[in-house]
Structures are given as C-alpha cells and as structure tokens.
Amino acid sequence: MTDLHLWLRHETRTTERRTPIVPSDARRLVESGVRITVEDSPQRIFPREEYEQAGCQVAEPGSWVSASARAVIVGLKELPDTPAVLTHRHIFFGHAYKGQPGAEALLRRFAAGGGALLDLEYLVDDQGRRLAAFGFWAGYLGAALAVLHHRGALRAPLVPTTKEEMEAELRASKGDLTALVIGALGRSGRGARTALGEAGIEPTCWDLAETRDLDRPALLAHEVLVNTVLTTSPVPPFLTDKDLDTPDRRLRTLSDVTVDVGSPMNVLPVYDTTTEWDHPVRRLREHPPLDLIAIDNLPSLLPREASTDFSAALLPQLLDFETGGAWGRCLDRFRRASAELGLTEG
C-alpha cells in the first residue's frame, strides 16, 4: 500500500468545482501511507492550503502528463485533448463504454500509450451497485433547476451555491405545478424527490414497473419531467420528437439529469446537445412551449456538499486500491471495451 501514488489533477472545465478527494480524506490516505500530489486549481472548492496541511504535495495544473508512470491520475470530468497517448492509469468518469461521441478516440489514446481507464461509473460491488456516485446531488439539482425555471425564478448564468441557499430559493418560489420523476427509487430519483419536497411539490414517481409499459399520455400530462434513469442497454425511448408535437401536451419543462445525449442508450433522444451554466435552458418547442435543462455536471453547483459525500464513499475503495475487487472489475470493463473496438496496447 505504501507505494501507491495518487495524483489529483486540475479539472480543465471552468465550471467544474468538485473534487473526488476532499482534504480531510486526503489526510486519512496520507496517514495510511499513500503519497498524494494535488495540482493547484483556481476553481476547486477546497484551496490548495488545505491539501498541504493534510500532507499532500502540490504541483502545477496539468503536470500529471510528466508524472511517474506508477502514479494513478485521479479526476472527475474529461481529459484535455493532449497528450495523444495516455500512459498512466486514470480514475475519472470516462463516458466511453456506451458509444458516446469521442469515446473511441479516448480509448485509442489509452491503447496507444498502454494506460488504463478505471471508470468511476463502473466502480461497483459484486452485485453491480455503484460504490461512489454523485447521483443524489445530480437529481436534487436537476429537479431544483426545473422548478425554479418553471416558476420563473431561475437566474442565469448559474453560480455555485450551498444547499441552504438552494433550499431557501425553492421555498421562496411560488406556483402550482405537476411533476413526474422517472427513476424515482434510485439515488438520483431520491435527490429529485427531496428537492421537489423542499419546493412544496408532491411528485408522481415512476420506476421500473412504470417504464416497462410506459404511459406516454400520462407522462405528457405533467408540466415538469425529471428523468434520472441511467440504462446500460438500449430501451424504447421515453419520449420522441413526435410526442413533443402532440397538441394537447402539458409538459413544459424537461430536466434530463442522466444526459446520455449521443448514446444509443439515451431514453430521451429529443435533443442533441447539452445545456450549459451560461445558458441552462433551451427551447425545444414553441407551440406549446417546451424547455430543456440538460447539464452534465449538475453537482458542481453544490460543490462542497457533493464532493464531501463522494469522497467519503471513494475513500475506502482507495484504501484498498491494489487488492483487486471493484478496481479489478473496472479494469476488466476497460479491457473488454477496448477489445470490442479491436484495440491493443502500443
């Protein structure tokens, strides 16, 4: 265990303020014999000084490219486009196993350099359950933004906040509405239901039973839809373009927490690009109006709370990093995805 070197990289996306390892958990790792290097990052919610006090070394942003080959590079969102070859083991959300745009190019970079992707989405127990996830906060914020927009209280550009401030905004917003949460029993669905409850809304809740034989007229009869369903195999879409053109559609705000755009597993193939913090809402239809919220890093709007929860779940997995188990399953999934594309190392 003492030879494990974790390298926490700076996130290049300017709106990404989260971290997978918070300073208090970094201290526990250091005390367990793990060496940690933390890249300086101006937008990370926790300042570099807290990591230094926890016993971490500090490096320049982007310097992971020249780190020792044994270093394990840890991040959250996408890698920069360079270098063209990836020689390290990387821990982050790669979004590369379901045919997403850019997935094959990313896997080719790993094959060219002999590195490996340990995708956090596939860090699961032996029952296939995620061991560390941002799902609750993604669902919470997806529902919160939908309510605020529908009630005319959403301000753009979006800025990071705290749960207390978001709760106050939800409670202050006014207006009756009907809401549907799909995937209501999962982590994201629970977060969505919590936010709706703060806004005084009792949503309709659908999960597997309701989506097996989906009632589209009932779906379209709700004013707000929050989708939190993440699928690993193609399923019939919940909505199609034809559904959006239904004249008596009451649906006005669609918040897609899953944001599987571009993937054949996408259950809402009615849009082709995400929305962003500067412009969080996009109009999909004019008559009657229908607005979309599809932001792929929602939990970064509550960066401290989201990071703290995620890091607490990831910590025991990092303490057991070299023991196989969940990390072995991650590596097997990477190798299988690479083999499916006919990729070999070197």
C-alpha positions as CSV (number, residue, x, y, z in Angstrom):
1,M,0.0,0.0,0.0
2,T,2.9,2.4,0.8
3,D,3.9,2.6,-2.9
4,L,0.5,4.0,-4.1
5,H,0.9,7.5,-5.5
6,L,-2.4,9.3,-6.2
7,W,-2.2,12.4,-8.4
8,L,-5.3,14.6,-8.1
9,R,-5.4,16.6,-11.4
10,H,-6.8,20.0,-12.1
11,E,-10.1,20.0,-13.9
12,T,-9.9,21.8,-17.2
13,R,-13.6,22.6,-17.4
14,T,-14.1,26.0,-15.9
15,T,-17.4,25.2,-14.3
16,E,-16.1,22.1,-12.5
17,R,-15.5,22.9,-8.9
18,R,-15.8,19.5,-7.4
19,T,-13.1,17.1,-6.3
20,P,-13.1,13.3,-5.8
21,I,-10.9,13.6,-2.8
22,V,-11.5,16.3,-0.1
23,P,-8.7,17.4,2.2
24,S,-9.9,15.5,5.3
25,D,-10.0,12.2,3.3
26,A,-6.6,13.1,1.7
27,R,-5.2,13.3,5.3
28,R,-6.5,9.8,6.1
29,L,-4.9,8.4,2.9
30,V,-1.6,10.1,3.7
31,E,-1.7,8.7,7.2
32,S,-2.2,5.3,5.7
33,G,1.0,5.6,3.7
34,V,-0.4,6.9,0.4
35,R,1.5,9.5,-1.4
36,I,-0.7,12.3,-2.8
37,T,0.1,15.0,-5.3
38,V,-2.5,17.7,-5.8
39,E,-2.4,20.0,-8.7
40,D,-3.2,23.6,-7.9
41,S,-6.6,24.5,-9.2
42,P,-8.2,28.0,-9.0
43,Q,-11.8,26.8,-9.2
44,R,-11.6,23.7,-6.9
45,I,-13.9,24.4,-3.9
46,F,-11.1,23.3,-1.5
47,P,-8.0,25.5,-1.6
48,R,-4.5,24.1,-2.0
49,E,-3.5,25.1,1.5
50,E,-6.0,22.6,3.0
51,Y,-4.3,19.8,1.0
52,E,-0.8,21.0,2.0
53,Q,-1.9,20.9,5.6
54,A,-3.2,17.3,5.1
55,G,0.3,16.3,4.0
56,C,-0.1,16.4,0.2
57,Q,2.5,17.7,-2.3
58,V,1.3,20.4,-4.7
59,A,2.1,20.6,-8.4
60,E,1.3,22.8,-11.3
61,P,-2.0,22.3,-13.2
62,G,-1.7,19.8,-16.0
63,S,1.7,18.4,-14.8
64,W,0.3,14.9,-14.4
65,V,1.4,14.3,-18.0
66,S,5.0,14.1,-16.8
67,A,4.3,12.2,-13.5
68,S,5.9,8.9,-12.7
69,A,4.4,6.0,-14.7
70,R,3.3,4.4,-11.4
71,A,1.2,7.4,-10.4
72,V,-2.5,6.9,-10.6
73,I,-4.2,10.1,-12.0
74,V,-7.5,11.0,-10.3
75,G,-10.1,13.4,-11.7
76,L,-13.8,13.7,-12.5
77,K,-14.5,15.0,-15.9
78,E,-13.0,14.8,-19.3
79,L,-9.3,14.8,-20.0
80,P,-7.7,17.6,-22.2
81,D,-7.2,16.6,-25.9
82,T,-3.4,16.2,-25.4
83,P,-1.3,14.2,-25.0
84,A,-2.3,11.9,-27.8
85,V,-1.1,8.8,-25.9
86,L,-2.1,8.1,-22.3
87,T,0.5,6.1,-20.3
88,H,-1.0,6.2,-16.8
89,R,-3.9,4.6,-15.0
90,H,-6.6,7.2,-14.8
91,I,-9.6,7.3,-12.5
92,F,-12.5,9.5,-13.7
93,F,-15.8,9.4,-15.4
94,G,-14.8,8.5,-18.9
95,H,-18.2,8.1,-20.6
96,A,-16.6,5.8,-23.1
97,Y,-18.4,2.4,-23.0
98,K,-21.8,3.2,-24.5
99,G,-20.9,4.7,-27.8
100,Q,-20.8,8.3,-26.7
101,P,-19.3,10.9,-29.0
102,G,-15.5,10.9,-28.6
103,A,-15.5,7.5,-26.8
104,E,-13.5,5.6,-29.4
105,A,-10.9,8.4,-29.7
106,L,-10.4,8.3,-25.9
107,L,-9.9,4.5,-25.8
108,R,-7.5,4.7,-28.7
109,R,-5.3,7.2,-26.7
110,F,-5.1,4.7,-23.8
111,A,-4.3,1.8,-26.3
112,A,-1.5,3.9,-27.9
113,G,0.2,4.6,-24.5
114,G,-0.5,1.5,-22.6
115,G,-2.5,3.3,-19.9
116,A,-5.9,2.3,-18.5
117,L,-9.2,3.9,-17.7
118,L,-10.7,3.0,-14.3
119,D,-14.1,4.5,-14.9
120,L,-15.8,5.7,-11.7
121,E,-19.2,4.9,-13.2
122,Y,-18.2,1.2,-13.3
123,L,-16.7,1.1,-9.8
124,V,-19.3,-1.4,-8.5
125,D,-19.6,-4.1,-5.9
126,D,-20.1,-7.7,-6.8
127,Q,-23.8,-7.1,-7.2
128,G,-23.2,-4.3,-9.8
129,R,-24.1,-1.5,-7.4
130,R,-22.2,1.8,-7.7
131,L,-19.8,2.3,-4.8
132,A,-19.3,6.1,-5.2
133,A,-21.7,8.4,-7.1
134,F,-22.9,11.9,-7.3
135,G,-26.4,10.7,-8.2
136,F,-28.3,12.2,-5.2
137,W,-27.0,15.7,-5.9
138,A,-27.5,15.4,-9.6
139,G,-31.1,14.5,-9.1
140,Y,-31.6,17.2,-6.4
141,L,-30.2,20.0,-8.7
142,G,-32.0,18.7,-11.8
143,A,-35.3,19.0,-10.1
144,A,-34.4,22.2,-8.3
145,L,-33.5,24.0,-11.5
146,A,-36.6,22.6,-13.3
147,V,-38.9,24.0,-10.5
148,L,-37.1,27.4,-10.4
149,H,-37.3,27.7,-14.2
150,H,-41.0,26.7,-14.3
151,R,-41.8,29.2,-11.6
152,G,-39.9,32.0,-13.4
153,A,-37.2,32.2,-10.6
154,L,-34.2,30.7,-12.3
155,R,-31.3,33.1,-12.8
156,A,-28.6,32.7,-15.4
157,P,-25.7,32.3,-15.6
158,L,-25.8,29.6,-12.9
159,V,-23.3,30.0,-10.0
160,P,-22.2,27.5,-7.3
161,T,-24.2,27.8,-4.1
162,T,-24.9,25.9,-0.9
163,K,-27.7,23.5,0.0
164,E,-29.1,26.0,2.5
165,E,-29.2,28.8,-0.1
166,M,-30.8,26.5,-2.7
167,E,-33.4,25.3,-0.2
168,A,-34.3,29.0,0.5
169,E,-34.8,29.7,-3.2
170,L,-37.0,26.6,-3.6
171,R,-39.2,27.6,-0.6
172,A,-39.5,31.2,-1.8
173,S,-40.5,30.2,-5.4
174,K,-44.3,30.1,-5.9
175,G,-46.7,28.4,-8.3
176,D,-48.6,25.2,-8.5
177,L,-47.2,22.5,-10.9
178,T,-47.4,18.8,-11.6
179,A,-44.1,17.0,-11.6
180,L,-43.1,13.5,-12.7
181,V,-39.8,11.8,-11.6
182,I,-38.7,8.8,-13.6
183,G,-36.3,6.6,-11.8
184,A,-37.7,7.7,-8.5
185,L,-36.3,4.9,-6.4
186,G,-32.7,5.4,-7.3
187,R,-30.1,7.7,-5.8
188,S,-30.8,10.5,-8.4
189,G,-34.6,10.0,-8.0
190,R,-34.3,10.3,-4.2
191,G,-32.4,13.6,-4.7
192,A,-35.1,14.9,-7.1
193,R,-37.9,14.0,-4.7
194,T,-36.0,15.8,-1.9
195,A,-35.7,19.0,-3.9
196,L,-39.4,18.8,-5.0
197,G,-40.4,18.4,-1.4
198,E,-38.4,21.5,-0.4
199,A,-40.5,23.3,-3.1
200,G,-43.7,22.0,-1.6
201,I,-44.4,19.6,-4.5
202,E,-45.5,16.0,-4.2
203,P,-44.4,14.4,-7.5
204,T,-45.7,11.4,-9.4
205,C,-43.0,8.7,-9.0
206,W,-42.2,6.1,-11.7
207,D,-39.6,3.4,-11.7
208,L,-39.0,0.1,-13.4
209,A,-42.6,-1.1,-13.2
210,E,-44.0,2.0,-14.8
211,T,-41.3,2.3,-17.5
212,R,-41.7,-1.3,-18.7
213,D,-45.1,-0.3,-20.2
214,L,-44.8,3.4,-20.3
215,D,-47.9,5.5,-20.4
216,R,-46.9,8.4,-22.7
217,P,-50.2,10.4,-22.4
218,A,-49.8,10.3,-18.6
219,L,-46.2,11.4,-18.9
220,L,-47.1,14.3,-21.2
221,A,-49.9,15.3,-18.8
222,H,-47.3,16.5,-16.3
223,E,-45.9,20.0,-16.5
224,V,-42.4,19.1,-15.3
225,L,-40.5,15.9,-16.0
226,V,-37.2,15.0,-14.2
227,N,-35.5,12.0,-15.8
228,T,-33.0,10.2,-13.6
229,V,-32.8,6.8,-15.4
230,L,-29.4,5.5,-16.4
231,T,-29.6,2.5,-18.7
232,T,-26.8,0.1,-19.7
233,S,-28.7,-1.4,-22.7
234,P,-31.0,0.1,-25.3
235,V,-34.6,0.5,-24.3
236,P,-37.6,2.1,-26.0
237,P,-37.3,5.9,-25.6
238,F,-39.5,7.6,-23.1
239,L,-40.1,10.5,-25.5
240,T,-39.8,11.0,-29.2
241,D,-40.0,14.1,-31.4
242,K,-43.5,13.0,-32.4
243,D,-44.5,13.0,-28.8
244,L,-43.3,16.6,-28.4
245,D,-45.6,17.7,-31.2
246,T,-48.7,16.4,-29.5
247,P,-51.1,19.4,-29.5
248,D,-52.5,18.7,-26.0
249,R,-49.1,18.2,-24.4
250,R,-49.0,19.8,-20.9
251,L,-45.3,19.1,-20.5
252,R,-43.4,22.4,-20.3
253,T,-40.1,21.7,-18.6
254,L,-37.9,18.7,-19.2
255,S,-34.9,18.2,-17.0
256,D,-32.7,15.3,-18.1
257,V,-30.4,14.5,-15.2
258,T,-28.9,11.5,-17.0
259,V,-27.7,13.4,-20.0
260,D,-26.9,10.4,-22.2
261,V,-27.0,12.5,-25.3
262,G,-25.4,10.8,-28.3
263,S,-25.6,7.3,-26.8
264,P,-27.7,4.5,-28.2
265,M,-28.9,4.0,-24.6
266,N,-30.4,7.5,-24.5
267,V,-34.0,7.3,-23.3
268,L,-34.7,10.9,-24.3
269,P,-33.5,11.2,-27.9
270,V,-35.2,14.6,-28.4
271,Y,-32.2,16.8,-28.3
272,D,-28.6,16.5,-29.5
273,T,-26.5,18.9,-27.3
274,T,-26.4,19.7,-23.6
275,T,-27.2,23.0,-22.0
276,E,-24.6,25.0,-20.1
277,W,-24.3,27.2,-17.0
278,D,-24.4,30.3,-19.0
279,H,-27.5,29.2,-20.9
280,P,-29.0,26.4,-18.7
281,V,-32.4,26.3,-20.6
282,R,-33.0,25.7,-24.3
283,R,-36.4,25.9,-26.0
284,L,-37.3,22.7,-27.8
285,R,-40.8,23.6,-29.0
286,E,-42.7,26.9,-29.3
287,H,-46.3,25.8,-29.6
288,P,-47.0,24.8,-26.9
289,P,-43.6,25.8,-25.3
290,L,-41.2,23.1,-24.0
291,D,-37.9,23.9,-22.4
292,L,-34.9,21.6,-21.8
293,I,-32.4,21.6,-19.0
294,A,-29.6,19.1,-19.7
295,I,-26.4,20.0,-17.7
296,D,-23.8,17.2,-17.4
297,N,-22.1,18.4,-14.2
298,L,-25.1,19.5,-12.1
299,P,-23.5,18.5,-8.7
300,S,-20.8,21.1,-9.3
301,L,-23.4,23.7,-8.4
302,L,-23.2,22.4,-4.8
303,P,-19.5,21.6,-4.9
304,R,-18.8,21.3,-1.2
305,E,-21.7,19.0,-0.3
306,A,-21.3,16.9,-3.4
307,S,-17.5,16.5,-3.1
308,T,-17.7,15.6,0.6
309,D,-20.3,12.8,0.1
310,F,-18.5,11.4,-3.0
311,S,-15.0,11.5,-1.3
312,A,-16.4,9.7,1.8
313,A,-17.7,6.8,-0.5
314,L,-14.5,6.7,-2.6
315,L,-12.1,6.7,0.4
316,P,-12.4,3.0,1.4
317,Q,-12.0,2.0,-2.2
318,L,-8.8,4.0,-2.5
319,L,-7.5,2.4,0.7
320,D,-8.0,-1.0,-0.9
321,F,-6.8,0.1,-4.3
322,E,-4.3,-2.7,-5.1
323,T,-6.4,-5.5,-3.8
324,G,-8.5,-6.2,-6.9
325,G,-12.2,-6.4,-6.2
326,A,-14.0,-3.4,-7.5
327,W,-10.9,-1.9,-9.2
328,G,-10.3,-5.2,-10.9
329,R,-13.8,-5.1,-12.3
330,C,-13.1,-1.6,-13.5
331,L,-10.0,-2.8,-15.3
332,D,-11.8,-5.8,-16.8
333,R,-14.6,-3.4,-18.1
334,F,-12.0,-1.2,-19.8
335,R,-10.2,-4.1,-21.4
336,R,-13.5,-5.5,-22.7
337,A,-14.5,-2.2,-24.2
338,S,-11.1,-1.8,-25.8
339,A,-11.2,-5.3,-27.2
340,E,-14.7,-4.7,-28.7
341,L,-13.1,-1.9,-30.7
342,G,-10.2,-4.1,-31.7
343,L,-7.7,-2.0,-29.8
344,T,-4.4,-3.4,-28.5
345,E,-1.8,-1.7,-26.4
346,G,1.2,0.0,-28.0
